[in-house]
């Protein structure tokens, strides 16, 4: 069974010392208009234990479903270096 592609930010793990209202900074690791590339990238990162979030996924409703607005794959700032390396190794830059 495949892991879900989008997990709400509230599902992120919180430490005892981190206040509940604090939100980790997120960085873009991939931008594409190809939905298959987005799914492949999210699955690769999930397999490595990195939570990734798709931004702008439902913008096609506003644009008329013609696919000109790119989707963004975001990761938590602390995972950005590793996520970028994983995607680069698989030819998804």
PDB file of N, CA, C and O in Angstrom:
ATOM      1  N   UNK A   1       0.837  -1.182   0.000  1.00  0.00           N
ATOM      2  CA  UNK A   1       0.000   0.000   0.000  1.00  0.00           C
ATOM      3  C   UNK A   1       0.881   1.244   0.000  1.00  0.00           C
ATOM      4  O   UNK A   1       1.858   1.311   0.746  1.00  0.00           O
ATOM      5  N   UNK A   2       0.552   2.207  -0.812  1.00  0.00           N
ATOM      6  CA  UNK A   2       1.364   3.406  -0.962  1.00  0.00           C
ATOM      7  C   UNK A   2       1.041   4.398   0.160  1.00  0.00           C
ATOM      8  O   UNK A   2      -0.102   4.507   0.606  1.00  0.00           O
ATOM      9  N   UNK A   3       2.064   5.107   0.598  1.00  0.00           N
ATOM     10  CA  UNK A   3       1.884   6.145   1.614  1.00  0.00           C
ATOM     11  C   UNK A   3       1.135   7.318   1.003  1.00  0.00           C
ATOM     12  O   UNK A   3       1.256   7.557  -0.198  1.00  0.00           O
ATOM     13  N   UNK A   4       0.366   8.057   1.795  1.00  0.00           N
ATOM     14  CA  UNK A   4      -0.366   9.200   1.244  1.00  0.00           C
ATOM     15  C   UNK A   4       0.591  10.268   0.729  1.00  0.00           C
ATOM     16  O   UNK A   4       1.681  10.459   1.270  1.00  0.00           O
ATOM     17  N   UNK A   5       0.166  10.961  -0.325  1.00  0.00           N
ATOM     18  CA  UNK A   5       1.012  11.978  -0.931  1.00  0.00           C
ATOM     19  C   UNK A   5       1.008  13.275  -0.151  1.00  0.00           C
ATOM     20  O   UNK A   5       1.993  14.014  -0.165  1.00  0.00           O
ATOM     21  N   UNK A   6      -0.078  13.558   0.521  1.00  0.00           N
ATOM     22  CA  UNK A   6      -0.146  14.789   1.287  1.00  0.00           C
ATOM     23  C   UNK A   6      -0.500  14.464   2.725  1.00  0.00           C
ATOM     24  O   UNK A   6      -1.486  13.779   2.995  1.00  0.00           O
ATOM     25  N   UNK A   7       0.300  14.953   3.630  1.00  0.00           N
ATOM     26  CA  UNK A   7       0.034  14.789   5.050  1.00  0.00           C
ATOM     27  C   UNK A   7      -0.071  16.186   5.642  1.00  0.00           C
ATOM     28  O   UNK A   7       0.774  17.044   5.388  1.00  0.00           O
ATOM     29  N   UNK A   8      -1.099  16.403   6.421  1.00  0.00           N
ATOM     30  CA  UNK A   8      -1.315  17.722   7.015  1.00  0.00           C
ATOM     31  C   UNK A   8      -0.126  18.118   7.874  1.00  0.00           C
ATOM     32  O   UNK A   8       0.448  17.259   8.543  1.00  0.00           O
ATOM     33  N   UNK A   9       0.266  19.390   7.881  1.00  0.00           N
ATOM     34  CA  UNK A   9       1.401  19.830   8.680  1.00  0.00           C
ATOM     35  C   UNK A   9       1.251  19.521  10.168  1.00  0.00           C
ATOM     36  O   UNK A   9       2.256  19.422  10.873  1.00  0.00           O
ATOM     37  N   UNK A  10       0.032  19.367  10.656  1.00  0.00           N
ATOM     38  CA  UNK A  10      -0.138  19.049  12.069  1.00  0.00           C
ATOM     39  C   UNK A  10       0.341  17.645  12.406  1.00  0.00           C
ATOM     40  O   UNK A  10       0.530  17.323  13.579  1.00  0.00           O
ATOM     41  N   UNK A  11       0.540  16.805  11.396  1.00  0.00           N
ATOM     42  CA  UNK A  11       0.982  15.443  11.643  1.00  0.00           C
ATOM     43  C   UNK A  11       2.496  15.356  11.848  1.00  0.00           C
ATOM     44  O   UNK A  11       3.023  14.280  12.128  1.00  0.00           O
ATOM     45  N   UNK A  12       3.197  16.488  11.708  1.00  0.00           N
ATOM     46  CA  UNK A  12       4.641  16.478  11.916  1.00  0.00           C
ATOM     47  C   UNK A  12       4.940  16.152  13.374  1.00  0.00           C
ATOM     48  O   UNK A  12       4.165  16.475  14.275  1.00  0.00           O
ATOM     49  N   UNK A  13       6.059  15.516  13.578  1.00  0.00           N
ATOM     50  CA  UNK A  13       6.396  15.154  14.952  1.00  0.00           C
ATOM     51  C   UNK A  13       6.883  16.390  15.718  1.00  0.00           C
ATOM     52  O   UNK A  13       7.656  17.189  15.191  1.00  0.00           O
ATOM     53  N   UNK A  14       6.435  16.535  16.936  1.00  0.00           N
ATOM     54  CA  UNK A  14       6.807  17.646  17.792  1.00  0.00           C
ATOM     55  C   UNK A  14       7.610  17.113  18.958  1.00  0.00           C
ATOM     56  O   UNK A  14       7.315  16.044  19.491  1.00  0.00           O
ATOM     57  N   UNK A  15       8.625  17.860  19.350  1.00  0.00           N
ATOM     58  CA  UNK A  15       9.400  17.478  20.517  1.00  0.00           C
ATOM     59  C   UNK A  15       8.841  18.186  21.739  1.00  0.00           C
ATOM     60  O   UNK A  15       8.077  19.144  21.624  1.00  0.00           O
ATOM     61  N   UNK A  16       9.227  17.709  22.895  1.00  0.00           N
ATOM     62  CA  UNK A  16       8.721  18.293  24.129  1.00  0.00           C
ATOM     63  C   UNK A  16       9.158  19.741  24.272  1.00  0.00           C
ATOM     64  O   UNK A  16       8.395  20.570  24.768  1.00  0.00           O
ATOM     65  N   UNK A  17      10.377  20.059  23.843  1.00  0.00           N
ATOM     66  CA  UNK A  17      10.892  21.412  24.020  1.00  0.00           C
ATOM     67  C   UNK A  17      10.349  22.396  22.984  1.00  0.00           C
ATOM     68  O   UNK A  17      10.508  23.606  23.141  1.00  0.00           O
ATOM     69  N   UNK A  18       9.711  21.891  21.932  1.00  0.00           N
ATOM     70  CA  UNK A  18       9.215  22.769  20.876  1.00  0.00           C
ATOM     71  C   UNK A  18       7.753  23.143  21.154  1.00  0.00           C
ATOM     72  O   UNK A  18       6.917  22.255  21.323  1.00  0.00           O
ATOM     73  N   UNK A  19       7.438  24.423  21.203  1.00  0.00           N
ATOM     74  CA  UNK A  19       6.055  24.824  21.454  1.00  0.00           C
ATOM     75  C   UNK A  19       5.124  24.348  20.339  1.00  0.00           C
ATOM     76  O   UNK A  19       5.545  24.220  19.190  1.00  0.00           O
ATOM     77  N   UNK A  20       3.901  24.095  20.666  1.00  0.00           N
ATOM     78  CA  UNK A  20       2.922  23.573  19.720  1.00  0.00           C
ATOM     79  C   UNK A  20       2.642  24.560  18.585  1.00  0.00           C
ATOM     80  O   UNK A  20       2.362  24.132  17.465  1.00  0.00           O
ATOM     81  N   UNK A  21       2.710  25.855  18.841  1.00  0.00           N
ATOM     82  CA  UNK A  21       2.388  26.846  17.822  1.00  0.00           C
ATOM     83  C   UNK A  21       3.533  27.108  16.852  1.00  0.00           C
ATOM     84  O   UNK A  21       3.340  27.789  15.846  1.00  0.00           O
ATOM     85  N   UNK A  22       4.709  26.584  17.133  1.00  0.00           N
ATOM     86  CA  UNK A  22       5.860  26.811  16.267  1.00  0.00           C
ATOM     87  C   UNK A  22       5.754  25.938  15.015  1.00  0.00           C
ATOM     88  O   UNK A  22       5.362  24.775  15.098  1.00  0.00           O
ATOM     89  N   UNK A  23       6.103  26.499  13.863  1.00  0.00           N
ATOM     90  CA  UNK A  23       6.041  25.779  12.602  1.00  0.00           C
ATOM     91  C   UNK A  23       7.429  25.797  11.984  1.00  0.00           C
ATOM     92  O   UNK A  23       8.083  26.839  11.936  1.00  0.00           O
ATOM     93  N   UNK A  24       7.873  24.642  11.513  1.00  0.00           N
ATOM     94  CA  UNK A  24       9.188  24.554  10.887  1.00  0.00           C
ATOM     95  C   UNK A  24       9.146  25.216   9.511  1.00  0.00           C
ATOM     96  O   UNK A  24       8.131  25.157   8.816  1.00  0.00           O
ATOM     97  N   UNK A  25      10.241  25.838   9.129  1.00  0.00           N
ATOM     98  CA  UNK A  25      10.334  26.466   7.811  1.00  0.00           C
ATOM     99  C   UNK A  25      10.400  25.388   6.743  1.00  0.00           C
ATOM    100  O   UNK A  25      11.020  24.342   6.935  1.00  0.00           O
ATOM    101  N   UNK A  26       9.754  25.655   5.616  1.00  0.00           N
ATOM    102  CA  UNK A  26       9.744  24.689   4.525  1.00  0.00           C
ATOM    103  C   UNK A  26      10.441  25.299   3.317  1.00  0.00           C
ATOM    104  O   UNK A  26      10.410  26.509   3.095  1.00  0.00           O
ATOM    105  N   UNK A  27      11.077  24.409   2.539  1.00  0.00           N
ATOM    106  CA  UNK A  27      11.798  24.851   1.342  1.00  0.00           C
ATOM    107  C   UNK A  27      11.375  24.018   0.151  1.00  0.00           C
ATOM    108  O   UNK A  27      11.048  22.838   0.277  1.00  0.00           O
ATOM    109  N   UNK A  28      11.386  24.647  -0.990  1.00  0.00           N
ATOM    110  CA  UNK A  28      11.025  23.954  -2.236  1.00  0.00           C
ATOM    111  C   UNK A  28      12.173  23.061  -2.686  1.00  0.00           C
ATOM    112  O   UNK A  28      13.329  23.481  -2.729  1.00  0.00           O
ATOM    113  N   UNK A  29      11.833  21.830  -3.017  1.00  0.00           N
ATOM    114  CA  UNK A  29      12.847  20.904  -3.489  1.00  0.00           C
ATOM    115  C   UNK A  29      12.620  20.534  -4.963  1.00  0.00           C
ATOM    116  O   UNK A  29      13.537  20.070  -5.640  1.00  0.00           O
ATOM    117  N   UNK A  30      11.383  20.744  -5.451  1.00  0.00           N
ATOM    118  CA  UNK A  30      11.078  20.431  -6.845  1.00  0.00           C
ATOM    119  C   UNK A  30       9.893  21.274  -7.296  1.00  0.00           C
ATOM    120  O   UNK A  30       8.960  21.521  -6.532  1.00  0.00           O
ATOM    121  N   UNK A  31       9.947  21.713  -8.558  1.00  0.00           N
ATOM    122  CA  UNK A  31       8.830  22.455  -9.171  1.00  0.00           C
ATOM    123  C   UNK A  31       8.632  21.877 -10.562  1.00  0.00           C
ATOM    124  O   UNK A  31       9.558  21.853 -11.372  1.00  0.00           O
ATOM    125  N   UNK A  32       7.415  21.411 -10.833  1.00  0.00           N
ATOM    126  CA  UNK A  32       7.143  20.788 -12.126  1.00  0.00           C
ATOM    127  C   UNK A  32       5.662  20.889 -12.464  1.00  0.00           C
ATOM    128  O   UNK A  32       4.814  21.040 -11.584  1.00  0.00           O
ATOM    129  N   UNK A  33       5.368  20.801 -13.769  1.00  0.00           N
ATOM    130  CA  UNK A  33       3.981  20.731 -14.214  1.00  0.00           C
ATOM    131  C   UNK A  33       3.565  19.291 -14.494  1.00  0.00           C
ATOM    132  O   UNK A  33       2.397  19.036 -14.787  1.00  0.00           O
ATOM    133  N   UNK A  34       4.492  18.355 -14.408  1.00  0.00           N
ATOM    134  CA  UNK A  34       4.215  16.941 -14.677  1.00  0.00           C
ATOM    135  C   UNK A  34       3.759  16.243 -13.400  1.00  0.00           C
ATOM    136  O   UNK A  34       4.553  16.106 -12.470  1.00  0.00           O
ATOM    137  N   UNK A  35       2.504  15.799 -13.324  1.00  0.00           N
ATOM    138  CA  UNK A  35       2.025  15.156 -12.102  1.00  0.00           C
ATOM    139  C   UNK A  35       2.717  13.818 -11.808  1.00  0.00           C
ATOM    140  O   UNK A  35       2.848  13.436 -10.645  1.00  0.00           O
ATOM    141  N   UNK A  36       3.158  13.108 -12.844  1.00  0.00           N
ATOM    142  CA  UNK A  36       3.837  11.829 -12.612  1.00  0.00           C
ATOM    143  C   UNK A  36       5.220  12.029 -11.987  1.00  0.00           C
ATOM    144  O   UNK A  36       5.644  11.253 -11.130  1.00  0.00           O
ATOM    145  N   UNK A  37       5.906  13.068 -12.423  1.00  0.00           N
ATOM    146  CA  UNK A  37       7.203  13.390 -11.814  1.00  0.00           C
ATOM    147  C   UNK A  37       7.018  13.751 -10.349  1.00  0.00           C
ATOM    148  O   UNK A  37       7.829  13.370  -9.506  1.00  0.00           O
ATOM    149  N   UNK A  38       5.957  14.482 -10.046  1.00  0.00           N
ATOM    150  CA  UNK A  38       5.675  14.880  -8.672  1.00  0.00           C
ATOM    151  C   UNK A  38       5.408  13.658  -7.787  1.00  0.00           C
ATOM    152  O   UNK A  38       5.911  13.569  -6.667  1.00  0.00           O
ATOM    153  N   UNK A  39       4.618  12.731  -8.299  1.00  0.00           N
ATOM    154  CA  UNK A  39       4.305  11.517  -7.534  1.00  0.00           C
ATOM    155  C   UNK A  39       5.560  10.681  -7.329  1.00  0.00           C
ATOM    156  O   UNK A  39       5.791  10.164  -6.236  1.00  0.00           O
ATOM    157  N   UNK A  40       6.372  10.546  -8.373  1.00  0.00           N
ATOM    158  CA  UNK A  40       7.616   9.764  -8.249  1.00  0.00           C
ATOM    159  C   UNK A  40       8.561  10.387  -7.228  1.00  0.00           C
ATOM    160  O   UNK A  40       9.147   9.679  -6.409  1.00  0.00           O
ATOM    161  N   UNK A  41       8.708  11.693  -7.273  1.00  0.00           N
ATOM    162  CA  UNK A  41       9.589  12.381  -6.329  1.00  0.00           C
ATOM    163  C   UNK A  41       9.082  12.221  -4.896  1.00  0.00           C
ATOM    164  O   UNK A  41       9.868  11.955  -3.987  1.00  0.00           O
ATOM    165  N   UNK A  42       7.780  12.380  -4.690  1.00  0.00           N
ATOM    166  CA  UNK A  42       7.209  12.234  -3.347  1.00  0.00           C
ATOM    167  C   UNK A  42       7.394  10.811  -2.834  1.00  0.00           C
ATOM    168  O   UNK A  42       7.680  10.614  -1.653  1.00  0.00           O
ATOM    169  N   UNK A  43       7.236   9.816  -3.709  1.00  0.00           N
ATOM    170  CA  UNK A  43       7.424   8.422  -3.300  1.00  0.00           C
ATOM    171  C   UNK A  43       8.885   8.123  -2.964  1.00  0.00           C
ATOM    172  O   UNK A  43       9.168   7.404  -2.006  1.00  0.00           O
ATOM    173  N   UNK A  44       9.808   8.670  -3.748  1.00  0.00           N
ATOM    174  CA  UNK A  44      11.234   8.469  -3.460  1.00  0.00           C
ATOM    175  C   UNK A  44      11.594   9.041  -2.091  1.00  0.00           C
ATOM    176  O   UNK A  44      12.315   8.410  -1.318  1.00  0.00           O
ATOM    177  N   UNK A  45      11.092  10.233  -1.798  1.00  0.00           N
ATOM    178  CA  UNK A  45      11.392  10.852  -0.509  1.00  0.00           C
ATOM    179  C   UNK A  45      10.715  10.103   0.635  1.00  0.00           C
ATOM    180  O   UNK A  45      11.303   9.950   1.706  1.00  0.00           O
ATOM    181  N   UNK A  46       9.495   9.640   0.424  1.00  0.00           N
ATOM    182  CA  UNK A  46       8.800   8.880   1.465  1.00  0.00           C
ATOM    183  C   UNK A  46       9.532   7.576   1.771  1.00  0.00           C
ATOM    184  O   UNK A  46       9.581   7.146   2.923  1.00  0.00           O
ATOM    185  N   UNK A  47      10.097   6.949   0.749  1.00  0.00           N
ATOM    186  CA  UNK A  47      10.852   5.716   0.948  1.00  0.00           C
ATOM    187  C   UNK A  47      12.095   5.943   1.801  1.00  0.00           C
ATOM    188  O   UNK A  47      12.571   5.028   2.473  1.00  0.00           O
ATOM    189  N   UNK A  48      12.617   7.168   1.772  1.00  0.00           N
ATOM    190  CA  UNK A  48      13.792   7.514   2.572  1.00  0.00           C
ATOM    191  C   UNK A  48      13.417   8.117   3.917  1.00  0.00           C
ATOM    192  O   UNK A  48      14.295   8.496   4.693  1.00  0.00           O
ATOM    193  N   UNK A  49      12.125   8.208   4.200  1.00  0.00           N
ATOM    194  CA  UNK A  49      11.683   8.725   5.495  1.00  0.00           C
ATOM    195  C   UNK A  49      11.583  10.231   5.565  1.00  0.00           C
ATOM    196  O   UNK A  49      11.557  10.798   6.657  1.00  0.00           O
ATOM    197  N   UNK A  50      11.526  10.891   4.419  1.00  0.00           N
ATOM    198  CA  UNK A  50      11.418  12.353   4.381  1.00  0.00           C
ATOM    199  C   UNK A  50       9.984  12.714   4.004  1.00  0.00           C
ATOM    200  O   UNK A  50       9.483  12.310   2.955  1.00  0.00           O
ATOM    201  N   UNK A  51       9.335  13.480   4.877  1.00  0.00           N
ATOM    202  CA  UNK A  51       7.967  13.918   4.601  1.00  0.00           C
ATOM    203  C   UNK A  51       8.001  15.068   3.604  1.00  0.00           C
ATOM    204  O   UNK A  51       8.699  16.062   3.804  1.00  0.00           O
ATOM    205  N   UNK A  52       7.238  14.919   2.531  1.00  0.00           N
ATOM    206  CA  UNK A  52       7.163  15.958   1.503  1.00  0.00           C
ATOM    207  C   UNK A  52       5.707  16.376   1.326  1.00  0.00           C
ATOM    208  O   UNK A  52       4.795  15.560   1.456  1.00  0.00           O
ATOM    209  N   UNK A  53       5.504  17.644   1.031  1.00  0.00           N
ATOM    210  CA  UNK A  53       4.162  18.196   0.877  1.00  0.00           C
ATOM    211  C   UNK A  53       4.033  18.820  -0.502  1.00  0.00           C
ATOM    212  O   UNK A  53       4.915  19.558  -0.940  1.00  0.00           O
ATOM    213  N   UNK A  54       2.936  18.523  -1.185  1.00  0.00           N
ATOM    214  CA  UNK A  54       2.681  19.136  -2.484  1.00  0.00           C
ATOM    215  C   UNK A  54       1.931  20.442  -2.286  1.00  0.00           C
ATOM    216  O   UNK A  54       0.863  20.470  -1.674  1.00  0.00           O
ATOM    217  N   UNK A  55       2.491  21.511  -2.803  1.00  0.00           N
ATOM    218  CA  UNK A  55       1.827  22.803  -2.787  1.00  0.00           C
ATOM    219  C   UNK A  55       1.288  23.076  -4.186  1.00  0.00           C
ATOM    220  O   UNK A  55       1.837  22.591  -5.176  1.00  0.00           O
ATOM    221  N   UNK A  56       0.226  23.842  -4.262  1.00  0.00           N
ATOM    222  CA  UNK A  56      -0.394  24.256  -5.527  1.00  0.00           C
ATOM    223  C   UNK A  56      -0.993  23.077  -6.292  1.00  0.00           C
ATOM    224  O   UNK A  56      -1.143  23.146  -7.512  1.00  0.00           O
ATOM    225  N   UNK A  57      -1.330  22.014  -5.601  1.00  0.00           N
ATOM    226  CA  UNK A  57      -1.848  20.809  -6.245  1.00  0.00           C
ATOM    227  C   UNK A  57      -3.215  21.056  -6.890  1.00  0.00           C
ATOM    228  O   UNK A  57      -3.503  20.509  -7.954  1.00  0.00           O
ATOM    229  N   UNK A  58      -4.040  21.858  -6.268  1.00  0.00           N
ATOM    230  CA  UNK A  58      -5.389  22.069  -6.762  1.00  0.00           C
ATOM    231  C   UNK A  58      -5.543  23.376  -7.547  1.00  0.00           C
ATOM    232  O   UNK A  58      -6.663  23.836  -7.768  1.00  0.00           O
ATOM    233  N   UNK A  59      -4.453  23.959  -7.956  1.00  0.00           N
ATOM    234  CA  UNK A  59      -4.522  25.189  -8.738  1.00  0.00           C
ATOM    235  C   UNK A  59      -5.065  24.935 -10.143  1.00  0.00           C
ATOM    236  O   UNK A  59      -5.510  25.874 -10.803  1.00  0.00           O
ATOM    237  N   UNK A  60      -5.039  23.681 -10.616  1.00  0.00           N
ATOM    238  CA  UNK A  60      -5.560  23.383 -11.947  1.00  0.00           C
ATOM    239  C   UNK A  60      -7.050  23.688 -12.046  1.00  0.00           C
ATOM    240  O   UNK A  60      -7.557  23.958 -13.135  1.00  0.00           O
ATOM    241  N   UNK A  61      -7.752  23.647 -10.922  1.00  0.00           N
ATOM    242  CA  UNK A  61      -9.168  23.996 -10.922  1.00  0.00           C
ATOM    243  C   UNK A  61      -9.334  25.458 -11.312  1.00  0.00           C
ATOM    244  O   UNK A  61     -10.257  25.810 -12.047  1.00  0.00           O
ATOM    245  N   UNK A  62      -8.443  26.304 -10.822  1.00  0.00           N
ATOM    246  CA  UNK A  62      -8.528  27.734 -11.126  1.00  0.00           C
ATOM    247  C   UNK A  62      -8.045  28.074 -12.532  1.00  0.00           C
ATOM    248  O   UNK A  62      -8.527  29.026 -13.147  1.00  0.00           O
ATOM    249  N   UNK A  63      -7.097  27.297 -13.036  1.00  0.00           N
ATOM    250  CA  UNK A  63      -6.533  27.598 -14.354  1.00  0.00           C
ATOM    251  C   UNK A  63      -7.300  26.934 -15.489  1.00  0.00           C
ATOM    252  O   UNK A  63      -7.006  27.188 -16.657  1.00  0.00           O
ATOM    253  N   UNK A  64      -8.274  26.091 -15.173  1.00  0.00           N
ATOM    254  CA  UNK A  64      -9.052  25.437 -16.213  1.00  0.00           C
ATOM    255  C   UNK A  64      -8.485  24.094 -16.630  1.00  0.00           C
ATOM    256  O   UNK A  64      -8.807  23.607 -17.714  1.00  0.00           O
ATOM    257  N   UNK A  65      -7.657  23.484 -15.807  1.00  0.00           N
ATOM    258  CA  UNK A  65      -7.088  22.145 -16.039  1.00  0.00           C
ATOM    259  C   UNK A  65      -6.232  22.060 -17.297  1.00  0.00           C
ATOM    260  O   UNK A  65      -6.234  21.031 -17.974  1.00  0.00           O
ATOM    261  N   UNK A  66      -5.504  23.119 -17.619  1.00  0.00           N
ATOM    262  CA  UNK A  66      -4.632  23.055 -18.789  1.00  0.00           C
ATOM    263  C   UNK A  66      -3.174  22.781 -18.407  1.00  0.00           C
ATOM    264  O   UNK A  66      -2.337  22.587 -19.288  1.00  0.00           O
ATOM    265  N   UNK A  67      -2.867  22.763 -17.139  1.00  0.00           N
ATOM    266  CA  UNK A  67      -1.548  22.334 -16.684  1.00  0.00           C
ATOM    267  C   UNK A  67      -0.413  23.305 -16.868  1.00  0.00           C
ATOM    268  O   UNK A  67       0.723  22.877 -17.070  1.00  0.00           O
ATOM    269  N   UNK A  68      -0.671  24.597 -16.808  1.00  0.00           N
ATOM    270  CA  UNK A  68       0.419  25.558 -17.001  1.00  0.00           C
ATOM    271  C   UNK A  68       1.035  26.020 -15.686  1.00  0.00           C
ATOM    272  O   UNK A  68       2.167  26.506 -15.676  1.00  0.00           O
ATOM    273  N   UNK A  69       0.317  25.879 -14.587  1.00  0.00           N
ATOM    274  CA  UNK A  69       0.862  26.295 -13.295  1.00  0.00           C
ATOM    275  C   UNK A  69       1.623  25.134 -12.666  1.00  0.00           C
ATOM    276  O   UNK A  69       1.062  24.056 -12.472  1.00  0.00           O
ATOM    277  N   UNK A  70       2.892  25.348 -12.348  1.00  0.00           N
ATOM    278  CA  UNK A  70       3.671  24.252 -11.765  1.00  0.00           C
ATOM    279  C   UNK A  70       3.267  23.961 -10.322  1.00  0.00           C
ATOM    280  O   UNK A  70       2.824  24.844  -9.587  1.00  0.00           O
ATOM    281  N   UNK A  71       3.432  22.709  -9.947  1.00  0.00           N
ATOM    282  CA  UNK A  71       3.239  22.289  -8.567  1.00  0.00           C
ATOM    283  C   UNK A  71       4.601  22.312  -7.891  1.00  0.00           C
ATOM    284  O   UNK A  71       5.635  22.134  -8.536  1.00  0.00           O
ATOM    285  N   UNK A  72       4.584  22.535  -6.585  1.00  0.00           N
ATOM    286  CA  UNK A  72       5.831  22.572  -5.823  1.00  0.00           C
ATOM    287  C   UNK A  72       5.849  21.447  -4.806  1.00  0.00           C
ATOM    288  O   UNK A  72       4.833  21.156  -4.175  1.00  0.00           O
ATOM    289  N   UNK A  73       6.998  20.815  -4.648  1.00  0.00           N
ATOM    290  CA  UNK A  73       7.198  19.796  -3.622  1.00  0.00           C
ATOM    291  C   UNK A  73       8.071  20.424  -2.542  1.00  0.00           C
ATOM    292  O   UNK A  73       9.199  20.846  -2.799  1.00  0.00           O
ATOM    293  N   UNK A  74       7.530  20.476  -1.339  1.00  0.00           N
ATOM    294  CA  UNK A  74       8.196  21.160  -0.239  1.00  0.00           C
ATOM    295  C   UNK A  74       8.603  20.156   0.836  1.00  0.00           C
ATOM    296  O   UNK A  74       7.911  19.168   1.078  1.00  0.00           O
ATOM    297  N   UNK A  75       9.732  20.428   1.471  1.00  0.00           N
ATOM    298  CA  UNK A  75      10.206  19.633   2.600  1.00  0.00           C
ATOM    299  C   UNK A  75      10.590  20.574   3.731  1.00  0.00           C
ATOM    300  O   UNK A  75      10.794  21.770   3.521  1.00  0.00           O
ATOM    301  N   UNK A  76      10.684  20.026   4.915  1.00  0.00           N
ATOM    302  CA  UNK A  76      11.127  20.806   6.062  1.00  0.00           C
ATOM    303  C   UNK A  76      12.578  21.219   5.825  1.00  0.00           C
ATOM    304  O   UNK A  76      13.351  20.461   5.239  1.00  0.00           O
ATOM    305  N   UNK A  77      12.941  22.390   6.268  1.00  0.00           N
ATOM    306  CA  UNK A  77      14.262  22.969   6.025  1.00  0.00           C
ATOM    307  C   UNK A  77      15.403  22.010   6.385  1.00  0.00           C
ATOM    308  O   UNK A  77      16.388  21.915   5.652  1.00  0.00           O
ATOM    309  N   UNK A  78      15.273  21.310   7.496  1.00  0.00           N
ATOM    310  CA  UNK A  78      16.364  20.418   7.927  1.00  0.00           C
ATOM    311  C   UNK A  78      16.542  19.219   6.993  1.00  0.00           C
ATOM    312  O   UNK A  78      17.605  18.599   7.001  1.00  0.00           O
ATOM    313  N   UNK A  79      15.526  18.876   6.186  1.00  0.00           N
ATOM    314  CA  UNK A  79      15.605  17.745   5.258  1.00  0.00           C
ATOM    315  C   UNK A  79      15.938  18.166   3.836  1.00  0.00           C
ATOM    316  O   UNK A  79      16.076  17.307   2.966  1.00  0.00           O
ATOM    317  N   UNK A  80      16.068  19.450   3.577  1.00  0.00           N
ATOM    318  CA  UNK A  80      16.237  19.937   2.208  1.00  0.00           C
ATOM    319  C   UNK A  80      17.496  19.402   1.536  1.00  0.00           C
ATOM    320  O   UNK A  80      17.435  18.970   0.385  1.00  0.00           O
ATOM    321  N   UNK A  81      18.615  19.420   2.211  1.00  0.00           N
ATOM    322  CA  UNK A  81      19.869  18.967   1.612  1.00  0.00           C
ATOM    323  C   UNK A  81      19.776  17.512   1.186  1.00  0.00           C
ATOM    324  O   UNK A  81      20.159  17.159   0.070  1.00  0.00           O
ATOM    325  N   UNK A  82      19.264  16.664   2.079  1.00  0.00           N
ATOM    326  CA  UNK A  82      19.159  15.238   1.788  1.00  0.00           C
ATOM    327  C   UNK A  82      18.129  14.978   0.683  1.00  0.00           C
ATOM    328  O   UNK A  82      18.359  14.146  -0.195  1.00  0.00           O
ATOM    329  N   UNK A  83      17.002  15.682   0.724  1.00  0.00           N
ATOM    330  CA  UNK A  83      15.963  15.505  -0.290  1.00  0.00           C
ATOM    331  C   UNK A  83      16.471  15.911  -1.668  1.00  0.00           C
ATOM    332  O   UNK A  83      16.219  15.217  -2.653  1.00  0.00           O
ATOM    333  N   UNK A  84      17.185  17.028  -1.741  1.00  0.00           N
ATOM    334  CA  UNK A  84      17.736  17.482  -3.017  1.00  0.00           C
ATOM    335  C   UNK A  84      18.744  16.475  -3.563  1.00  0.00           C
ATOM    336  O   UNK A  84      18.782  16.236  -4.770  1.00  0.00           O
ATOM    337  N   UNK A  85      19.556  15.886  -2.696  1.00  0.00           N
ATOM    338  CA  UNK A  85      20.541  14.888  -3.120  1.00  0.00           C
ATOM    339  C   UNK A  85      19.849  13.623  -3.643  1.00  0.00           C
ATOM    340  O   UNK A  85      20.277  13.048  -4.643  1.00  0.00           O
ATOM    341  N   UNK A  86      18.790  13.200  -2.972  1.00  0.00           N
ATOM    342  CA  UNK A  86      18.057  12.005  -3.399  1.00  0.00           C
ATOM    343  C   UNK A  86      17.431  12.227  -4.767  1.00  0.00           C
ATOM    344  O   UNK A  86      17.531  11.367  -5.643  1.00  0.00           O
ATOM    345  N   UNK A  87      16.791  13.363  -4.955  1.00  0.00           N
ATOM    346  CA  UNK A  87      16.170  13.640  -6.243  1.00  0.00           C
ATOM    347  C   UNK A  87      17.202  13.813  -7.349  1.00  0.00           C
ATOM    348  O   UNK A  87      16.979  13.387  -8.482  1.00  0.00           O
ATOM    349  N   UNK A  88      18.325  14.435  -7.023  1.00  0.00           N
ATOM    350  CA  UNK A  88      19.401  14.601  -8.013  1.00  0.00           C
ATOM    351  C   UNK A  88      19.958  13.236  -8.435  1.00  0.00           C
ATOM    352  O   UNK A  88      20.240  13.024  -9.615  1.00  0.00           O
ATOM    353  N   UNK A  89      20.117  12.312  -7.483  1.00  0.00           N
ATOM    354  CA  UNK A  89      20.631  10.977  -7.790  1.00  0.00           C
ATOM    355  C   UNK A  89      19.692  10.191  -8.711  1.00  0.00           C
ATOM    356  O   UNK A  89      20.133   9.310  -9.449  1.00  0.00           O
ATOM    357  N   UNK A  90      18.400  10.515  -8.663  1.00  0.00           N
ATOM    358  CA  UNK A  90      17.419   9.829  -9.494  1.00  0.00           C
ATOM    359  C   UNK A  90      17.044  10.626 -10.743  1.00  0.00           C
ATOM    360  O   UNK A  90      16.107  10.262 -11.453  1.00  0.00           O
ATOM    361  N   UNK A  91      17.766  11.703 -11.014  1.00  0.00           N
ATOM    362  CA  UNK A  91      17.553  12.489 -12.227  1.00  0.00           C
ATOM    363  C   UNK A  91      16.335  13.397 -12.177  1.00  0.00           C
ATOM    364  O   UNK A  91      15.800  13.776 -13.219  1.00  0.00           O
ATOM    365  N   UNK A  92      15.896  13.749 -10.980  1.00  0.00           N
ATOM    366  CA  UNK A  92      14.726  14.629 -10.833  1.00  0.00           C
ATOM    367  C   UNK A  92      15.173  15.946 -10.216  1.00  0.00           C
ATOM    368  O   UNK A  92      15.026  16.146  -9.010  1.00  0.00           O
ATOM    369  N   UNK A  93      15.715  16.840 -11.024  1.00  0.00           N
ATOM    370  CA  UNK A  93      16.202  18.109 -10.489  1.00  0.00           C
ATOM    371  C   UNK A  93      15.271  19.223 -10.859  1.00  0.00           C
ATOM    372  O   UNK A  93      15.513  20.375 -10.497  1.00  0.00           O
TER     373      UNK A  93
END
